[in-house]
Structures are given as structure tokens and as C-alpha cells.
Amino acid sequence: MKNQFPNVPVSLPSKDLLPSGFRLMVYKWSYPEVRLNETVLVNGQVVKKLLTLDLNIPESGFASKVNNASLMDAKSTFVRNYPCPHRCPGCFNNAELHNPILTLKELWKIVDEAQELGLDSVKFLGPGELIANPELFKILDEFEKRGIVVGIFTKAAIMGNDVLSRHYHGIGSEELVCRLTAYKNTTFLVGGRSFDPAFENRFIPRNERQIGSEFDYHEARNLAIERLCRDGMNADLFKQRLAIICSLVTEENLGCAAEIFRWGVERNIPVYLPPTMVSGKGHKLVKSASDEKFEDDYISLAAGVYSWAIARGVMALQQFENEGPHPYIGVAPCNQLTHGLYIHYDGAVWRCPGNDTPDFVVHPNVRNVPLVEIWRGSKNYFINKFNNGCVKDGFSLPRRFYREVRERVLRQ
């Protein structure tokens, strides 16, 4: 496998010129330790802040089709009309419907309730890509009006291919990127399992029901990253608005992951290196992630990444000793379990989108109970850690990971 990266120049200062306080942390994805213990008054009661939500924002036409189908046909209608240009094999959206799909009107009610609890960021997870939603700019306008940062998970092809961009929005892809980056509250979490053209084009297949036209995914994704960097998404050392999500790391792409990490860091682009989620179609990949050889190789990858990060100066040894290894190797931990919840597309509330087993379901339907009650009754409410571990611990992330990576890095 050979990575072929976008044409983006190195921009990170040398180790001796890195400013004090620099760290790899996407703006409003992770929250720094100083945000722990923040509270807000709700109906005269002190409540721990709900700083972030992971959300599904279904396209209205899609939601209407699924909701108008019979209960028996809802799942097949969901799969048949899934609004995405891609058909990724590890997609966590698996049409496990127990309630009607949320409408936009219902979603804004949830967001407004969450703002009373201190909400200041969301991450969008599907169904399909937010960038494929014809109501994209209306949605972003509403979040901007509320002062909420929107993290957009995306394969990014729509931002680098004119056929796709015109199909969904009627404008060219370069204009699309310019409009998206003009918002001050957007961050872009771009998929990058590898930068090998043959691998990426095979593992990010197109959804022929959505898009009949051929497109070169690797080429479109790389062009999108170049455009995002041109528009300054990696320019601010203290407000990083672009990340590479090398997800999922498997035995197929593990050998190129460290190079992706180094490439991104040198351009002030945090790179996340997680194994498979334990939700949706990710369940079928857990067995291979639990193979002993893969676990050993993943631990070796983590130890090498942290050792390089410390040597490069983007992570202090003392910081590593204090925080320990992060479930998303090399960057700030995703502290979703401390600060947030996930609202599933059918209104169920989970602790995190990474695990859909029954013990990670917080409430069956957000429509039925005030969000403050759901938040205060969740297990997440009682966690208060900067590095809170991960819902994959013990499944696709071995429990020995934290101890063995720490020991190997500190020995070097």
C-alpha cells in the first residue's frame, strides 16, 4: 500500500518554535480539562453542563418516506433510500428502528433544550452525509444563529467532485467548499482510511442508487482536503478546524496509518486512528479487531505514534504521563462520555454512537422525557474525566492497550 497525499504544504513550526499550549485537539470535539466541573442552573437546580451532542439529521424527504412506510417495511425503505453517495462496509447506521425517524422540527426542539444545559457543539453522523443533505445551508444557518459549532463527519468527495456537488446542491464543488468554510462554526472530520488510490476506491464504494455516475473517490477526497486547507481550516494552531479520521484501522491499512498521522500533524491537521466501532455494521469487524496479532500490531502502532509525537514536540512527555494513551491514538481524547450524549436517528438516546449494545442505550425515545432528565439519569452524567476511555474498551480496543502502550512509550 502506498499513500498518495493531497498537495498541502508543511505548516507546523519546528519543535523549538511551537507556541506554548499547542496541542492536537479539533475545535470543540474534545474539551480541555479546564471545562470539567462546569454547571448550569436549570429550574433552580445545579446541573452538570451537557457540552456536546452527537446527532443524526435525516434529510426531510428520506425521513418522510421511512416514517410513512409500515413498521414491517420501514427498515427496507431506510436501506433502499439511504441518502449517501457512498456504501461504506463499516457504516454504523444500520436501520435499527424502534421509533419514527426524527424530523428537523423535532431536532431543533432537542437542540434548544440542550442549549439550556450548556450545549456549545454538535457532531453530525448521518443517515448519509450532512453535505449531501439538500437542506445543508438552512441547517448550518440555524446552528450559526444559535452559536453552536458543527463538526461534520464526511468522506469529502462531494467537496472535490463537480458532478456530486451539482447533484446535491446545484453548484460546483469549489463554490460548495467556499460556502461551507465561510461559516465560522464549521469543522470538517474527513475520512482517510488510507491515501492509497486503489485501496480507497475499493473500500469507499459509491451508492449506485444515489449516484449512477462514476467518480474517483481518492482524487475527489484529496482535492477537497486541498481546498479546505486553502481556505484556512488548518491555519490556526489553537483552533484546528480540520481532522483526518483514519477509521477504521484494520490489518489492511494499519501499515500506512503512522505515515498518515505524521503527514497530518506536519500540516496542523489532527489525525484520529481508531479501530472499528461496536455499532451498526461495525459489529461484523469486531472479531478481526480482537485477533491477538492485530491487537499487538495496534499497540505497536500506538507506541510508535506517541513516541514520534513526543520527539516532534506536539505532545509533552509529562502530558503523556498525566493523561495516558488515548483511545484515538495520538490526539486529545474524545471525552464524549464525560460531556455529551448521542441522539440516534429514531430518537433513542445512546451514551455514544460507537456502541449500540443495550447497556449503552440511555433512553428509548427522547421525545417522551425532558432532555435534562435523560442527561441527569445517564451514566455519562457521573463521569468527569479528561481521558474517559472509550465504548470500544474490551471489544475492538483491548483493555491491555492503555497499560502496554504507556509502558512501551515510557521505556523509550
Secondary structure as a PSIPRED ss2 file (coil, helix, strand):
# PSIPRED VFORMAT (PSIPRED V4.0)

   1 M C   1.000  0.000  0.000
   2 K C   1.000  0.000  0.000
   3 N C   1.000  0.000  0.000
   4 Q C   1.000  0.000  0.000
   5 F C   1.000  0.000  0.000
   6 P C   1.000  0.000  0.000
   7 N C   1.000  0.000  0.000
   8 V C   1.000  0.000  0.000
   9 P C   1.000  0.000  0.000
  10 V C   1.000  0.000  0.000
  11 S C   1.000  0.000  0.000
  12 L C   1.000  0.000  0.000
  13 P C   1.000  0.000  0.000
  14 S C   1.000  0.000  0.000
  15 K H   0.000  1.000  0.000
  16 D H   0.000  1.000  0.000
  17 L H   0.000  1.000  0.000
  18 L C   1.000  0.000  0.000
  19 P C   1.000  0.000  0.000
  20 S C   1.000  0.000  0.000
  21 G C   1.000  0.000  0.000
  22 F C   1.000  0.000  0.000
  23 R C   1.000  0.000  0.000
  24 L C   1.000  0.000  0.000
  25 M C   1.000  0.000  0.000
  26 V E   0.000  0.000  1.000
  27 Y C   1.000  0.000  0.000
  28 K C   1.000  0.000  0.000
  29 W C   1.000  0.000  0.000
  30 S C   1.000  0.000  0.000
  31 Y C   1.000  0.000  0.000
  32 P C   1.000  0.000  0.000
  33 E H   0.000  1.000  0.000
  34 V H   0.000  1.000  0.000
  35 R H   0.000  1.000  0.000
  36 L C   1.000  0.000  0.000
  37 N C   1.000  0.000  0.000
  38 E C   1.000  0.000  0.000
  39 T E   0.000  0.000  1.000
  40 V E   0.000  0.000  1.000
  41 L E   0.000  0.000  1.000
  42 V E   0.000  0.000  1.000
  43 N C   1.000  0.000  0.000
  44 G C   1.000  0.000  0.000
  45 Q E   0.000  0.000  1.000
  46 V E   0.000  0.000  1.000
  47 V E   0.000  0.000  1.000
  48 K E   0.000  0.000  1.000
  49 K C   1.000  0.000  0.000
  50 L C   1.000  0.000  0.000
  51 L C   1.000  0.000  0.000
  52 T E   0.000  0.000  1.000
  53 L E   0.000  0.000  1.000
  54 D E   0.000  0.000  1.000
  55 L E   0.000  0.000  1.000
  56 N C   1.000  0.000  0.000
  57 I C   1.000  0.000  0.000
  58 P C   1.000  0.000  0.000
  59 E C   1.000  0.000  0.000
  60 S H   0.000  1.000  0.000
  61 G H   0.000  1.000  0.000
  62 F H   0.000  1.000  0.000
  63 A H   0.000  1.000  0.000
  64 S H   0.000  1.000  0.000
  65 K H   0.000  1.000  0.000
  66 V H   0.000  1.000  0.000
  67 N H   0.000  1.000  0.000
  68 N H   0.000  1.000  0.000
  69 A C   1.000  0.000  0.000
  70 S C   1.000  0.000  0.000
  71 L C   1.000  0.000  0.000
  72 M C   1.000  0.000  0.000
  73 D C   1.000  0.000  0.000
  74 A H   0.000  1.000  0.000
  75 K H   0.000  1.000  0.000
  76 S H   0.000  1.000  0.000
  77 T H   0.000  1.000  0.000
  78 F H   0.000  1.000  0.000
  79 V H   0.000  1.000  0.000
  80 R H   0.000  1.000  0.000
  81 N C   1.000  0.000  0.000
  82 Y C   1.000  0.000  0.000
  83 P C   1.000  0.000  0.000
  84 C C   1.000  0.000  0.000
  85 P C   1.000  0.000  0.000
  86 H E   0.000  0.000  1.000
  87 R C   1.000  0.000  0.000
  88 C C   1.000  0.000  0.000
  89 P C   1.000  0.000  0.000
  90 G C   1.000  0.000  0.000
  91 C C   1.000  0.000  0.000
  92 F C   1.000  0.000  0.000
  93 N C   1.000  0.000  0.000
  94 N C   1.000  0.000  0.000
  95 A C   1.000  0.000  0.000
  96 E C   1.000  0.000  0.000
  97 L C   1.000  0.000  0.000
  98 H C   1.000  0.000  0.000
  99 N C   1.000  0.000  0.000
 100 P C   1.000  0.000  0.000
 101 I C   1.000  0.000  0.000
 102 L C   1.000  0.000  0.000
 103 T C   1.000  0.000  0.000
 104 L H   0.000  1.000  0.000
 105 K H   0.000  1.000  0.000
 106 E H   0.000  1.000  0.000
 107 L H   0.000  1.000  0.000
 108 W H   0.000  1.000  0.000
 109 K H   0.000  1.000  0.000
 110 I H   0.000  1.000  0.000
 111 V H   0.000  1.000  0.000
 112 D H   0.000  1.000  0.000
 113 E H   0.000  1.000  0.000
 114 A H   0.000  1.000  0.000
 115 Q H   0.000  1.000  0.000
 116 E H   0.000  1.000  0.000
 117 L C   1.000  0.000  0.000
 118 G C   1.000  0.000  0.000
 119 L C   1.000  0.000  0.000
 120 D C   1.000  0.000  0.000
 121 S E   0.000  0.000  1.000
 122 V E   0.000  0.000  1.000
 123 K E   0.000  0.000  1.000
 124 F E   0.000  0.000  1.000
 125 L C   1.000  0.000  0.000
 126 G C   1.000  0.000  0.000
 127 P C   1.000  0.000  0.000
 128 G C   1.000  0.000  0.000
 129 E C   1.000  0.000  0.000
 130 L H   0.000  1.000  0.000
 131 I H   0.000  1.000  0.000
 132 A H   0.000  1.000  0.000
 133 N C   1.000  0.000  0.000
 134 P C   1.000  0.000  0.000
 135 E C   1.000  0.000  0.000
 136 L H   0.000  1.000  0.000
 137 F H   0.000  1.000  0.000
 138 K H   0.000  1.000  0.000
 139 I H   0.000  1.000  0.000
 140 L H   0.000  1.000  0.000
 141 D H   0.000  1.000  0.000
 142 E H   0.000  1.000  0.000
 143 F H   0.000  1.000  0.000
 144 E H   0.000  1.000  0.000
 145 K H   0.000  1.000  0.000
 146 R H   0.000  1.000  0.000
 147 G C   1.000  0.000  0.000
 148 I C   1.000  0.000  0.000
 149 V E   0.000  0.000  1.000
 150 V E   0.000  0.000  1.000
 151 G E   0.000  0.000  1.000
 152 I E   0.000  0.000  1.000
 153 F E   0.000  0.000  1.000
 154 T E   0.000  0.000  1.000
 155 K C   1.000  0.000  0.000
 156 A C   1.000  0.000  0.000
 157 A H   0.000  1.000  0.000
 158 I H   0.000  1.000  0.000
 159 M H   0.000  1.000  0.000
 160 G C   1.000  0.000  0.000
 161 N C   1.000  0.000  0.000
 162 D H   0.000  1.000  0.000
 163 V H   0.000  1.000  0.000
 164 L H   0.000  1.000  0.000
 165 S H   0.000  1.000  0.000
 166 R H   0.000  1.000  0.000
 167 H H   0.000  1.000  0.000
 168 Y H   0.000  1.000  0.000
 169 H H   0.000  1.000  0.000
 170 G C   1.000  0.000  0.000
 171 I C   1.000  0.000  0.000
 172 G C   1.000  0.000  0.000
 173 S H   0.000  1.000  0.000
 174 E H   0.000  1.000  0.000
 175 E H   0.000  1.000  0.000
 176 L H   0.000  1.000  0.000
 177 V H   0.000  1.000  0.000
 178 C H   0.000  1.000  0.000
 179 R H   0.000  1.000  0.000
 180 L H   0.000  1.000  0.000
 181 T H   0.000  1.000  0.000
 182 A C   1.000  0.000  0.000
 183 Y C   1.000  0.000  0.000
 184 K C   1.000  0.000  0.000
 185 N C   1.000  0.000  0.000
 186 T E   0.000  0.000  1.000
 187 T E   0.000  0.000  1.000
 188 F E   0.000  0.000  1.000
 189 L E   0.000  0.000  1.000
 190 V E   0.000  0.000  1.000
 191 G E   0.000  0.000  1.000
 192 G C   1.000  0.000  0.000
 193 R C   1.000  0.000  0.000
 194 S C   1.000  0.000  0.000
 195 F C   1.000  0.000  0.000
 196 D C   1.000  0.000  0.000
 197 P H   0.000  1.000  0.000
 198 A H   0.000  1.000  0.000
 199 F H   0.000  1.000  0.000
 200 E H   0.000  1.000  0.000
 201 N H   0.000  1.000  0.000
 202 R H   0.000  1.000  0.000
 203 F H   0.000  1.000  0.000
 204 I C   1.000  0.000  0.000
 205 P C   1.000  0.000  0.000
 206 R E   0.000  0.000  1.000
 207 N C   1.000  0.000  0.000
 208 E C   1.000  0.000  0.000
 209 R C   1.000  0.000  0.000
 210 Q C   1.000  0.000  0.000
 211 I C   1.000  0.000  0.000
 212 G C   1.000  0.000  0.000
 213 S C   1.000  0.000  0.000
 214 E C   1.000  0.000  0.000
 215 F C   1.000  0.000  0.000
 216 D C   1.000  0.000  0.000
 217 Y H   0.000  1.000  0.000
 218 H H   0.000  1.000  0.000
 219 E H   0.000  1.000  0.000
 220 A H   0.000  1.000  0.000
 221 R H   0.000  1.000  0.000
 222 N H   0.000  1.000  0.000
 223 L H   0.000  1.000  0.000
 224 A H   0.000  1.000  0.000
 225 I H   0.000  1.000  0.000
 226 E H   0.000  1.000  0.000
 227 R H   0.000  1.000  0.000
 228 L H   0.000  1.000  0.000
 229 C H   0.000  1.000  0.000
 230 R H   0.000  1.000  0.000
 231 D C   1.000  0.000  0.000
 232 G C   1.000  0.000  0.000
 233 M C   1.000  0.000  0.000
 234 N C   1.000  0.000  0.000
 235 A C   1.000  0.000  0.000
 236 D C   1.000  0.000  0.000
 237 L C   1.000  0.000  0.000
 238 F C   1.000  0.000  0.000
 239 K C   1.000  0.000  0.000
 240 Q E   0.000  0.000  1.000
 241 R C   1.000  0.000  0.000
 242 L E   0.000  0.000  1.000
 243 A E   0.000  0.000  1.000
 244 I E   0.000  0.000  1.000
 245 I E   0.000  0.000  1.000
 246 C C   1.000  0.000  0.000
 247 S C   1.000  0.000  0.000
 248 L C   1.000  0.000  0.000
 249 V C   1.000  0.000  0.000
 250 T C   1.000  0.000  0.000
 251 E C   1.000  0.000  0.000
 252 E C   1.000  0.000  0.000
 253 N C   1.000  0.000  0.000
 254 L H   0.000  1.000  0.000
 255 G H   0.000  1.000  0.000
 256 C H   0.000  1.000  0.000
 257 A H   0.000  1.000  0.000
 258 A H   0.000  1.000  0.000
 259 E H   0.000  1.000  0.000
 260 I H   0.000  1.000  0.000
 261 F H   0.000  1.000  0.000
 262 R H   0.000  1.000  0.000
 263 W H   0.000  1.000  0.000
 264 G H   0.000  1.000  0.000
 265 V H   0.000  1.000  0.000
 266 E C   1.000  0.000  0.000
 267 R C   1.000  0.000  0.000
 268 N C   1.000  0.000  0.000
 269 I C   1.000  0.000  0.000
 270 P C   1.000  0.000  0.000
 271 V E   0.000  0.000  1.000
 272 Y E   0.000  0.000  1.000
 273 L C   1.000  0.000  0.000
 274 P C   1.000  0.000  0.000
 275 P C   1.000  0.000  0.000
 276 T C   1.000  0.000  0.000
 277 M C   1.000  0.000  0.000
 278 V E   0.000  0.000  1.000
 279 S C   1.000  0.000  0.000
 280 G H   0.000  1.000  0.000
 281 K H   0.000  1.000  0.000
 282 G H   0.000  1.000  0.000
 283 H H   0.000  1.000  0.000
 284 K H   0.000  1.000  0.000
 285 L H   0.000  1.000  0.000
 286 V H   0.000  1.000  0.000
 287 K H   0.000  1.000  0.000
 288 S H   0.000  1.000  0.000
 289 A H   0.000  1.000  0.000
 290 S C   1.000  0.000  0.000
 291 D C   1.000  0.000  0.000
 292 E H   0.000  1.000  0.000
 293 K H   0.000  1.000  0.000
 294 F H   0.000  1.000  0.000
 295 E H   0.000  1.000  0.000
 296 D H   0.000  1.000  0.000
 297 D H   0.000  1.000  0.000
 298 Y H   0.000  1.000  0.000
 299 I H   0.000  1.000  0.000
 300 S H   0.000  1.000  0.000
 301 L H   0.000  1.000  0.000
 302 A H   0.000  1.000  0.000
 303 A H   0.000  1.000  0.000
 304 G H   0.000  1.000  0.000
 305 V H   0.000  1.000  0.000
 306 Y H   0.000  1.000  0.000
 307 S H   0.000  1.000  0.000
 308 W H   0.000  1.000  0.000
 309 A H   0.000  1.000  0.000
 310 I H   0.000  1.000  0.000
 311 A H   0.000  1.000  0.000
 312 R H   0.000  1.000  0.000
 313 G C   1.000  0.000  0.000
 314 V C   1.000  0.000  0.000
 315 M C   1.000  0.000  0.000
 316 A C   1.000  0.000  0.000
 317 L H   0.000  1.000  0.000
 318 Q H   0.000  1.000  0.000
 319 Q H   0.000  1.000  0.000
 320 F H   0.000  1.000  0.000
 321 E H   0.000  1.000  0.000
 322 N H   0.000  1.000  0.000
 323 E H   0.000  1.000  0.000
 324 G C   1.000  0.000  0.000
 325 P C   1.000  0.000  0.000
 326 H C   1.000  0.000  0.000
 327 P C   1.000  0.000  0.000
 328 Y C   1.000  0.000  0.000
 329 I C   1.000  0.000  0.000
 330 G C   1.000  0.000  0.000
 331 V C   1.000  0.000  0.000
 332 A C   1.000  0.000  0.000
 333 P C   1.000  0.000  0.000
 334 C C   1.000  0.000  0.000
 335 N C   1.000  0.000  0.000
 336 Q H   0.000  1.000  0.000
 337 L H   0.000  1.000  0.000
 338 T H   0.000  1.000  0.000
 339 H H   0.000  1.000  0.000
 340 G E   0.000  0.000  1.000
 341 L E   0.000  0.000  1.000
 342 Y E   0.000  0.000  1.000
 343 I E   0.000  0.000  1.000
 344 H C   1.000  0.000  0.000
 345 Y C   1.000  0.000  0.000
 346 D C   1.000  0.000  0.000
 347 G C   1.000  0.000  0.000
 348 A C   1.000  0.000  0.000
 349 V E   0.000  0.000  1.000
 350 W E   0.000  0.000  1.000
 351 R C   1.000  0.000  0.000
 352 C C   1.000  0.000  0.000
 353 P C   1.000  0.000  0.000
 354 G C   1.000  0.000  0.000
 355 N E   0.000  0.000  1.000
 356 D C   1.000  0.000  0.000
 357 T C   1.000  0.000  0.000
 358 P H   0.000  1.000  0.000
 359 D H   0.000  1.000  0.000
 360 F H   0.000  1.000  0.000
 361 V E   0.000  0.000  1.000
 362 V E   0.000  0.000  1.000
 363 H E   0.000  0.000  1.000
 364 P C   1.000  0.000  0.000
 365 N C   1.000  0.000  0.000
 366 V C   1.000  0.000  0.000
 367 R C   1.000  0.000  0.000
 368 N C   1.000  0.000  0.000
 369 V C   1.000  0.000  0.000
 370 P C   1.000  0.000  0.000
 371 L H   0.000  1.000  0.000
 372 V H   0.000  1.000  0.000
 373 E H   0.000  1.000  0.000
 374 I H   0.000  1.000  0.000
 375 W H   0.000  1.000  0.000
 376 R H   0.000  1.000  0.000
 377 G C   1.000  0.000  0.000
 378 S C   1.000  0.000  0.000
 379 K C   1.000  0.000  0.000
 380 N H   0.000  1.000  0.000
 381 Y H   0.000  1.000  0.000
 382 F H   0.000  1.000  0.000
 383 I C   1.000  0.000  0.000
 384 N C   1.000  0.000  0.000
 385 K C   1.000  0.000  0.000
 386 F C   1.000  0.000  0.000
 387 N C   1.000  0.000  0.000
 388 N C   1.000  0.000  0.000
 389 G C   1.000  0.000  0.000
 390 C C   1.000  0.000  0.000
 391 V C   1.000  0.000  0.000
 392 K C   1.000  0.000  0.000
 393 D E   0.000  0.000  1.000
 394 G C   1.000  0.000  0.000
 395 F C   1.000  0.000  0.000
 396 S C   1.000  0.000  0.000
 397 L E   0.000  0.000  1.000
 398 P C   1.000  0.000  0.000
 399 R C   1.000  0.000  0.000
 400 R H   0.000  1.000  0.000
 401 F H   0.000  1.000  0.000
 402 Y H   0.000  1.000  0.000
 403 R H   0.000  1.000  0.000
 404 E H   0.000  1.000  0.000
 405 V H   0.000  1.000  0.000
 406 R H   0.000  1.000  0.000
 407 E H   0.000  1.000  0.000
 408 R H   0.000  1.000  0.000
 409 V H   0.000  1.000  0.000
 410 L H   0.000  1.000  0.000
 411 R H   0.000  1.000  0.000
 412 Q C   1.000  0.000  0.000
